[in-house]
Amino acid sequence: MSELVSNGVQIYQFPTDEETVAEINATMSVHLPFAVVGSTEEVKIGNKMAKARQYPWGVVQVENENHCDFVKLREMLIRVNMEDLREQTHTRHYELYRRCKLEEMGFKDTDPDSKPFSLQETYEAKRNEFLGELQKKEDEMRQMFVMRVKEKEAELKEAEKDLHEKFDHLKRTHQEEKKKVEDKKKELEEELNNFQKKKAAAQLLQSQAQQAGSQQTKKDKDKKNASFT
């Protein structure tokens, strides 16, 4: 026990403040720490089967008090001190676990000035802190959403601007091509009119030449006939 105490190892201490168990607990405390051997196997010892551990040098019986302290441990934990163990677990171990868990979550029994702090006040302070962080998160998400909406609107406006520019460019190109076609058509019509005029003039000259030739031939024929007479 002195080694356990010197190394800061805490073990369960049998209570001696109750008269009904004080004597047996004081007697058993002298035997601490218990030397316990456990086993799930049964070994035949004489004419009986007993739970034991078998070694090359012999057999250690679990329920033989001359071999180990299993019977003493079972007696003290289950038959004598079960209620005290339950109470210790509830008031000490569970409470210590609850306190450590609450401290991990930010709940403390004292304020920054080491003054007592009620759980309700701690809860309200933690709740307000959580609500503040939640509101901050909501504001950040809202700002991020608004920023993304503005970015998307800017992208859409830029895309719309590009479409308008492309449309205007195509419209100008179409008008230029249309003007070129109309100018070419007008030029061809003028050439066709000039050609028709030249053709009509040529036909007129040809007709006049034919008439003049016909008249000359008639004169020559009349002249020839007159010389014969």
Summary of the structure (lengths in Angstrom):
residues: 229
radius of gyration: 61.3
end to end distance: 184.4
largest distance: 194.8
contacts: 469
relative contact order: 0.04
helix: 70%
strand: 8%
